[in-house]
Amino acid sequence: MEKNVLLTIAYDGSVFHGWQKQPGVRTVQGHLEQVMSRLFDHEILLSGTSRTDAGVHANGQRASFKADLGIPIEKMALVMNNALCAAEDAGGYAKASVRILKAEEMPEDFHARFNCKSKRYIYRIVDGVSTRDDADMSLVFERNYVYHVKEELDVKAMEEAAKHLEGTHDFKSFEAAGGNPRETTVRTIFDTDVKRTDKGIEFSVRGDGFLYNMVRIITGTLVEIGRGKRRPEDMIDIIDAKDRTGAGHTAPPNGLYLDEVFY
């Protein structure tokens, strides 16, 4: 009997050319569909919630598919993770670059993308890099997972600026060229948070949808505010301008994580 299955997925985006399946390059969707189709002995097509870009990571991507699998739903994550490890020759204790965190059966009419109510992204920054010891190996090992910023940033100013993003606005100033055409650039941001942790600075944002590179452009703008190059209240004028040239730089993809999808 065919089941409609929702997967919760984590992946290391540094080894993929984004989520969406593309010819000739390794993507998360393409890799998963290939491994799953081989495992279940028939074609599996995934519908993902978010089309993360090359280098962007996920703690909680969601994707759904329909298939007659013959495997109990409670064992599906284990079976798939074993297959993913085998596909990468990851070894018995090593973990593959993609991991299924959860598999659950959903109603027949459920769709991972169209039923999504909101998504939360997290962006990680390590600041004050210029003052770190040259022998600090973490700079090497963190390079694919955080944005290294030379100066120490003013987190309070960044947090104040981020609060201006909350609510329903036209976020055209934070949309990069080259994405799929949108009917509207109006989005609702439910909450934001900028805080310093023992690992650096963490910016989180939850909204009903995001434009192409929106979170990365917002982050770049916040970094410029944290550097003192802009004032926190400048965020209001940037939003009102509806002009990409008024916002800050696009932060690199390696610090961005799709953290959670809400239904």
N, C-alpha and C positions, 0 to 999 in steps of 0.2 A: 504493500500500500504506500502510495506517495506521501511524503511528509514535507512540510514547509519548515525548514531549519534556519535558525538564526545563530550565527557564530559571533563570538567576541574574540578579537584577534589583536595580538601585540606583534610588532615587528621593528627591526632595526633598518630604518630607511636608508642608511649609508651604503647599503649593498644593493639597492634597488633603484630603478629609474622611475620611481613613483608608484602609485597604486594601480592606475588604469592600464589595462592590457594594451600593448603596442607591439607592432611587428619588429623583430630584430633586436629588441632590448629586453632585459630582465625586469619585470615588474612584479609587484606583490600579487595582484589579481591573476596575472598569467601563470606565475609559479604555483599558486594555490590550485588553480583550475587544472593544471597539468598533473600535479601530484594526486589530487582528489579523483580525477577522471581515471587515472591508472589504478588507484586504490579500489574504487567502486566499480570499475570495469564498464563504465559508460560515461558519456560526456556530462560534465558538471559546469554550469554557468552561474557565476556569482553576481549578485547585485550589491555593490558596496554603498555605504552611506556617504563617504567622503572621498574625493579624488585627491589624495595627498600628493604633493609634488615630489620630485626626485630629492632625496636626502632628508625628507621629513619622516619622523618616526610616529609610532602609534602605541599607546598604552591600552586603548580600548576602541579600535576600529570595529565596526559592525558590518556584517554581510549576510545576506540570506540566499537560499537556493531551494529548489524543489527537486526531490528525487525519491525513488524507491530504493532504500539503502540496505535493508535487512540487518542493520546493526542497532542495538538498543541505544536510544538517545543518550543515556547516562554514560555509555562507554565510547561515544563518538570522539570526544576530545582526545582521549588517550590513544585511540587507534590512529587518528589523524596526526597527532604529534609524533608517534613512532614512525609513521610514513614520511613526515617532513624531515626528521632526523636522518632517516635512511637515504632520502633524496639528496641530502647535502653531505652524506657520509660523516655525520657529526659525532658518531660514537655513542656508546651506551649511556654515558653520563653527561655528555655535552648537549647543549640545546641548539636547535636550529635558529636561523635568523628570523623565522616566523613561528609563532606559537599560538595555538588555539587555547584560549583561556576558558571558554565555556561554549557548549552547544545546547540549544533548547528548542523544543518544538513549539511552533507558533500557529495561530489560526490560518486557514487557507488563504485568506485575503490580505495577510500581512506582507509588507514590503519594507526592507531595511532602510531604503532611502525615503520613500514617500510617507512613511509613518513617523519619521523622525520629527520630534518637537523642538529639540535644541541640541547643540554640540558645545563641548568645552575644549578649548585648546590651552596648552601651557607652553610658554617660551622661557627657556633657561639661558641666563647670562652669567658669565664670570667676568667681573670688572676688576680694575686695578692690576691688570696683567703686567704692566711695565715695572711694577715694584716687586714682582715675584722673582725668586731666585732662578738663575739661568739653568740650574740643575734640577728644577722642579719637573719631574717626568709627567706629572698630571697634565701639563700643557700638551704633551704629545698624545696621551691616551684620551683626552677629552675633546680633541679637535673636531670630531665628527658628531658631537652630542651637545655642545654648548656654543654660544656666541662669545668669543673672547673680545673684551673691550679694554683698550689701553688704560683709560682713566677710571678713577673711582666715581661711580654715579650717585646722584642725589635721589635716593629712593623715595623720599617724601614728596619731592616735586613730581616724580613720575607717577606716584599714586594719585596725587591731586589731579594731574592731567588726565589720567585714565578714567576718573569718575565722570568727566565730561562726555565720555563715549556712551555712557549708560542711557537707555531709552531708545526710542524709535527715531532714526535719522536717515538722511540720504548720505551714504558712505562712499559716494563716487570719488572723493579725494583719496580714498585708500584702495582703489581698484587699479591693478596693473593692466597694461595692454596685453592682448594675446590670449585672453581667456575666452570661454564660450560666451556668446552674446546673452545678456540678461534682459528680461522684461522690465525689471526695475532694479535700482541700486539702493533701495530703501531696505534697511534691516533693523532688527531690534536686538540690542545688547542688554541682557538681563542683569549681569553683574561682572565686575572686574576686580582684580586684586593684584597689587604689586607688593612683594615682601622680600626681605633679605633672609636667607636661610644659611645654614652652615656650609652650603655648597655654592652659594652665590645669590643671584637675584632671580626670582620666579614671578613671571607675569602670567596670570590666568584670565581668560575671557570666555564667557558663555553667551551664546546668541542663537537666534532662530535660523541663522544662515550666514555665510561669509562669502564675500566676493573674491575674485582671483587675487591671491597674494595679500589679501586684506590684513590678516594678522601680522604678517611679516612687515608690511608698511607701517602699521600702527606701532609695532615694536621699534622699528627704526626711528619713528618720530619720538617715541618715549625715550629712546637712548639719547637723542639730540637734546631733549629737555633735561635729562639727567646729567648731561655734559654742561648744561648752562647756556647752550646755544639758542634755546627757545625758552619761553616762559610757560608755565602750566596752563595759563588762560589762553595761550595761543591755540590750543586744541579746539576751542570754540570756533575761532575764525577759520581754521583749517577745514573743519566739518562744513561750515556755512559756505565756503568757497566752492565746494563741489568740483575741485580742480586738482588733479594728481600732482601738478608741479608745486603746489603749496605745501604738500606733506613731506615728511622726511624720507630718508633712504630706505630701501628694502633690506631688512635684516636677512642674513643668510639662512638657508633652509635647515641647517644642522641643529639649531637650537629649538626647533618647533616640534611639538608632540600633540597628536590628536588624543586627548586624554579620556573623554567619555562621551557617549551618545545617549541621549535621553528620549524615551518614548512616552 
